[in-house]
């Protein structure tokens, strides 16, 4: 799947699967890419992955035909621009709360006349070899997923989804729970109600809607899609290692 195919799949609300990459070692990305994920997301918000490391992760993912969507640590163009020039297939943007933020993101992501992204040459344009093709196709092929992680964003969801440039939403129940005053209670009725509002709005506006499953299994995936989600992010390399280490700790602690 290339970036255009991913964008079309998001717009068609097809059932998709993604995974997080939180560690910089490209071999982890290659292993994940072989699993058949529709896309990989780089967590640069909650990890120490640097821009040069992110570029190597993108290259590893794309070499297997898997689009890569980094999540920058902030909305600053100081992060967006080098990530895009490194060859990202789009962005997964954390904590988007209001239309003003959406407009800023679009300006940084898209070339004129839609946005204000400046023209340059780097890995994204294959170091100049595909410059004209890249800049002519980017606006129509690049993917934008915004994260709805606060009650402010939930209240503004209709306005947020009015922007055609948004291809999908990722709901963050943990942060929503904090903004609702019930931190960590992702199954609290208030959190469920907020999530359902976003899921319904995404269906109305023809946007893909997903979330992360920290400890995925067949049943939890079925439940997710039954709720109306269209894509699932099946954990991360960090979660895989954490769960394995936790199990090993239990084995070791019972050695006597």
Backbone torsions as a table, in degrees:
resi	resn	phi	psi	omega
1	UNK	NA	126.4	174.7
2	UNK	-96.9	-179.4	-174.1
3	UNK	-64.1	-35.3	178.9
4	UNK	-65.6	-41.8	178.8
5	UNK	-64.7	-39.5	178.3
6	UNK	-64.4	-44.7	179.8
7	UNK	-59.9	-45.0	179.2
8	UNK	-62.4	-40.3	-179.9
9	UNK	-65.2	-39.2	177.2
10	UNK	-64.9	-44.6	-178.8
11	UNK	-67.0	-30.7	178.4
12	UNK	-86.7	2.2	179.1
13	UNK	55.6	41.1	176.8
14	UNK	-74.3	157.4	178.0
15	UNK	-74.6	120.8	-175.5
16	UNK	-131.2	158.9	177.9
17	UNK	-131.1	134.2	176.6
18	UNK	-129.7	175.6	176.6
19	UNK	-148.7	152.2	175.6
20	UNK	-88.5	146.7	167.8
21	UNK	-117.6	119.5	-177.5
22	UNK	-115.0	-9.9	179.0
23	UNK	-112.5	147.9	-170.0
24	UNK	-80.1	-13.5	-175.9
25	UNK	-66.8	115.8	-177.4
26	UNK	-60.9	-23.9	179.1
27	UNK	-62.3	-32.7	176.7
28	UNK	-64.5	-44.1	178.2
29	UNK	-61.6	-43.1	178.9
30	UNK	-62.4	-39.7	178.4
31	UNK	-63.0	-44.6	178.6
32	UNK	-64.2	-41.6	-177.8
33	UNK	-61.9	-32.5	179.1
34	UNK	-70.9	-14.8	-176.8
35	UNK	-77.9	-13.8	177.8
36	UNK	96.0	17.9	176.2
37	UNK	-62.4	149.7	178.1
38	UNK	-77.1	-28.0	175.4
39	UNK	-158.8	157.8	173.3
40	UNK	-118.8	142.3	178.0
41	UNK	-115.8	136.1	178.2
42	UNK	-96.7	122.4	179.3
43	UNK	-88.0	91.8	176.2
44	UNK	-93.9	-1.2	178.3
45	UNK	-81.9	-45.3	-174.7
46	UNK	-112.8	23.0	178.4
47	UNK	-133.2	179.9	177.8
48	UNK	-104.5	18.5	179.5
49	UNK	-63.6	126.4	-179.3
50	UNK	-91.1	171.5	178.8
51	UNK	-61.3	-46.4	177.3
52	UNK	-61.8	-37.4	177.7
53	UNK	-66.9	-38.7	178.8
54	UNK	-62.5	-38.3	179.6
55	UNK	-63.0	-38.9	178.9
56	UNK	-68.9	-34.9	176.8
57	UNK	-65.7	-44.3	177.5
58	UNK	-58.9	-45.3	-178.6
59	UNK	-62.3	-40.9	179.5
60	UNK	-64.7	-44.8	-179.3
61	UNK	-64.7	-49.1	-175.9
62	UNK	-68.7	-25.5	178.5
63	UNK	-65.1	-20.5	177.0
64	UNK	-101.8	10.3	178.2
65	UNK	76.1	25.5	179.7
66	UNK	-112.2	116.2	178.9
67	UNK	-59.4	150.8	-175.9
68	UNK	-127.3	126.6	-178.0
69	UNK	-120.4	98.9	177.3
70	UNK	-69.0	152.1	171.8
71	UNK	-112.0	103.9	-179.0
72	UNK	-65.0	157.8	-177.2
73	UNK	-73.4	-21.3	178.3
74	UNK	-150.2	178.7	178.9
75	UNK	-86.4	4.4	-175.6
76	UNK	-69.2	139.2	175.5
77	UNK	-66.7	-16.9	174.1
78	UNK	-60.6	-26.0	176.3
79	UNK	-98.9	-42.6	-176.8
80	UNK	-58.3	-50.7	-172.6
81	UNK	-59.6	-52.7	-179.5
82	UNK	-65.7	-29.9	176.5
83	UNK	-65.8	-44.7	179.8
84	UNK	-66.4	-42.9	179.5
85	UNK	-66.5	-22.6	177.6
86	UNK	-76.4	-9.4	174.3
87	UNK	110.6	17.9	177.1
88	UNK	-58.8	148.6	177.6
89	UNK	-86.8	0.2	-178.5
90	UNK	156.0	-164.2	-178.6
91	UNK	-136.7	148.6	167.7
92	UNK	-113.1	110.3	-168.4
93	UNK	-105.4	124.5	-177.0
94	UNK	-78.8	152.1	170.3
95	UNK	48.2	63.0	175.7
96	UNK	-97.5	121.2	-169.3
97	UNK	-115.1	-26.4	-172.8
98	UNK	-149.2	165.3	-177.7
99	UNK	-58.4	-35.1	179.8
100	UNK	-59.9	-41.2	178.5
101	UNK	-66.8	-39.8	177.6
102	UNK	-60.4	-44.4	-179.1
103	UNK	-63.0	-39.2	177.7
104	UNK	-64.6	-42.1	179.9
105	UNK	-62.4	-44.7	179.1
106	UNK	-61.9	-41.3	178.5
107	UNK	-60.3	-39.7	-179.5
108	UNK	-76.0	-31.1	-173.0
109	UNK	-85.3	-41.1	-170.4
110	UNK	-102.5	149.1	174.0
111	UNK	-77.4	160.9	171.4
112	UNK	-58.5	148.2	9.9
113	UNK	-89.1	-2.5	-178.2
114	UNK	-75.0	-48.9	-178.2
115	UNK	-123.9	-157.9	-176.1
116	UNK	-129.4	20.6	178.5
117	UNK	-60.4	134.1	-178.7
118	UNK	-82.9	155.0	-177.5
119	UNK	-88.6	133.5	178.0
120	UNK	-153.8	179.4	-179.5
121	UNK	-126.8	124.6	176.4
122	UNK	-160.0	-155.1	-177.5
123	UNK	-59.5	-37.4	-178.2
124	UNK	-54.8	-38.5	-178.9
125	UNK	-96.7	19.9	-177.4
126	UNK	52.8	44.0	175.6
127	UNK	56.9	31.9	176.2
128	UNK	105.1	-23.7	-175.5
129	UNK	-65.6	-28.3	179.5
130	UNK	-122.5	31.4	-174.8
131	UNK	-58.4	-54.5	-176.1
132	UNK	-63.2	-41.6	179.4
133	UNK	-64.3	-43.0	-178.0
134	UNK	-62.3	-52.5	-174.3
135	UNK	-69.4	-24.7	179.6
136	UNK	-79.2	-24.1	-176.1
137	UNK	-105.3	-18.8	-169.6
138	UNK	-56.1	-48.5	-175.7
139	UNK	-59.4	-34.3	-177.4
140	UNK	-88.6	-15.7	-174.3
141	UNK	-111.6	-22.3	-176.3
142	UNK	-71.2	147.9	-174.8
143	UNK	-105.5	141.5	175.6
144	UNK	-132.9	115.8	173.4
145	UNK	-115.3	127.2	177.1
146	UNK	-104.5	147.8	177.7
147	UNK	-98.0	129.0	174.2
148	UNK	-100.4	109.9	-170.2
149	UNK	-133.8	13.1	-179.2
150	UNK	-145.8	160.2	178.9
151	UNK	-67.8	-27.4	175.1
152	UNK	-61.5	-45.8	179.5
153	UNK	-64.7	-38.6	178.3
154	UNK	-61.8	-43.8	179.1
155	UNK	-65.3	-30.2	-177.6
156	UNK	-96.0	10.1	-168.2
157	UNK	-58.8	-37.8	180.0
158	UNK	-63.4	-41.6	178.8
159	UNK	-68.5	-39.8	-179.5
160	UNK	-62.7	-41.8	-175.2
161	UNK	-81.7	-1.4	177.9
162	UNK	-74.1	-12.0	-179.8
163	UNK	-85.6	121.0	-177.3
164	UNK	-63.9	-26.1	-177.1
165	UNK	-67.8	-16.8	178.5
166	UNK	-81.5	124.9	-179.0
167	UNK	-97.7	-24.5	-177.5
168	UNK	-165.7	169.8	-180.0
169	UNK	-127.6	142.5	169.0
170	UNK	-117.1	119.6	179.4
171	UNK	-82.8	133.9	177.5
172	UNK	-111.7	87.2	-175.7
173	UNK	-59.4	-33.3	-176.9
174	UNK	-65.3	-47.5	178.3
175	UNK	-70.1	-34.6	176.4
176	UNK	-61.8	-40.1	179.3
177	UNK	-60.8	-39.2	178.2
178	UNK	-65.6	-41.3	-178.7
179	UNK	-70.7	-19.5	178.3
180	UNK	-93.6	1.6	178.0
181	UNK	81.5	15.4	177.0
182	UNK	-128.0	59.3	-172.4
183	UNK	-55.5	129.5	177.8
184	UNK	87.2	-14.0	-177.5
185	UNK	-91.3	73.7	-174.8
186	UNK	-69.4	-16.2	177.0
187	UNK	-100.3	11.0	177.9
188	UNK	-65.0	142.1	-179.3
189	UNK	-52.5	-35.5	179.0
190	UNK	-64.6	-40.0	-179.8
191	UNK	-69.5	-42.4	178.4
192	UNK	-61.7	-44.0	179.6
193	UNK	-61.7	-43.7	179.8
194	UNK	-63.7	-42.6	-179.8
195	UNK	-63.7	-42.4	179.8
196	UNK	-62.7	-35.5	178.4
197	UNK	-63.4	-41.7	-179.7
198	UNK	-69.3	-43.6	178.9
199	UNK	-58.1	-44.3	-179.7
200	UNK	-64.6	-41.7	-179.8
201	UNK	-65.3	-38.7	178.6
202	UNK	-63.1	-40.9	177.8
203	UNK	-63.5	-43.0	-179.2
204	UNK	-61.2	-40.9	-175.2
205	UNK	-93.2	0.4	178.8
206	UNK	71.0	35.0	179.1
207	UNK	-109.0	145.9	174.6
208	UNK	-69.2	150.3	-178.9
209	UNK	-139.4	125.8	-178.2
210	UNK	-141.6	178.0	174.9
211	UNK	-159.0	176.2	-178.9
212	UNK	-99.0	142.4	170.3
213	UNK	-108.8	113.0	-174.1
214	UNK	-66.0	-39.6	-177.7
215	UNK	-127.6	75.8	-169.4
216	UNK	-71.4	145.4	170.2
217	UNK	-152.3	172.1	-174.5
218	UNK	-58.2	-41.0	-177.6
219	UNK	-66.1	-45.4	-178.5
220	UNK	-64.9	-32.8	177.3
221	UNK	-68.2	-43.1	178.4
222	UNK	-61.6	-41.6	179.1
223	UNK	-62.1	-41.9	-178.9
224	UNK	-59.7	-48.7	-178.7
225	UNK	-70.6	-31.3	176.7
226	UNK	-64.8	-27.6	179.3
227	UNK	-75.5	-12.8	178.4
228	UNK	112.0	0.4	174.9
229	UNK	-68.5	153.6	179.6
230	UNK	-112.9	-15.1	173.8
231	UNK	-143.1	155.9	-179.4
232	UNK	-130.5	132.1	171.2
233	UNK	-96.7	113.7	-169.3
234	UNK	-90.2	64.8	175.2
235	UNK	74.3	-156.5	-174.0
236	UNK	-154.7	170.3	175.3
237	UNK	-61.0	-37.5	178.3
238	UNK	-61.6	-45.5	-179.7
239	UNK	-65.4	-38.3	178.5
240	UNK	-60.1	-47.8	-179.0
241	UNK	-68.8	-38.3	179.0
242	UNK	-61.4	-48.2	-178.4
243	UNK	-65.0	-39.0	177.3
244	UNK	-64.1	-46.9	-178.8
245	UNK	-63.7	-36.1	178.5
246	UNK	-64.1	-42.2	178.5
247	UNK	-66.5	-40.9	178.0
248	UNK	-63.8	-37.2	178.3
249	UNK	-61.8	-39.8	178.4
250	UNK	-64.3	-40.6	178.7
251	UNK	-64.6	-45.8	-177.9
252	UNK	-65.1	-39.5	-176.7
253	UNK	-69.5	-18.2	179.7
254	UNK	-103.0	19.7	-175.8
255	UNK	-65.7	-21.7	179.0
256	UNK	-98.5	NA	NA
